[in-house]
Amino acid sequence: MNHLKQRLRRLPGFVVHAVLCVVIAAQAVSCCGDCQEVDSVRKERTEDFGMVFNKIGVIRSPYSAEKSAPRQGKLAPNVESLIVMNPEYEAGLKDIETFSHIMVFYVFDRSSGWNPLVQTPWEQERHGVFATRSPRRPNPIGMTVVKLVRRSGSTLHVQGLDAFDGSPVIDLKPYIPQFDGVEDANQGWLGDGN
């Protein structure tokens, strides 16, 4: 099955799903829209609708399961994680250590499926997925602002990252308070007390 997965990564998502369902059905394994085999290929591929995201690195964190990770990185600000960049991207890190904080964009690679309305840990009422930070999204992309402790070659030591160990990194950007800090932002449905 592994050699088949490698070949399927180059195909559009709907073709991957159709082929895998046929293969899996032939092996007498149940398959549906949320089939684990399809999800694993879909997660390893980051190509769909003509867009390609390169995995530029991987996160090494103490969090291996959903219950072990904080709901937001700010809830565990002193926990250190590593961002281990692929060697070909090391030159792109030049001067990143001059920033105190960076934005880390990564893939929720263990998330499956999504719903337009989700219930958060903060209240019983359901909210639109785009009005929440749920990891179960149409495009499972996460973003966290972290403190950059230091850089060691192609490895960044950071604090306050809430991603699982092994999560693929797809981009890094410096956090620039002048551009990214919004003084008059509100907390939406969360209100001022949360």
Order of alpha helices (4+ residues) and beta strands (2+ residues): alpha-alpha-alpha-beta-beta-beta-beta-beta-beta-beta-beta-beta-beta-alpha
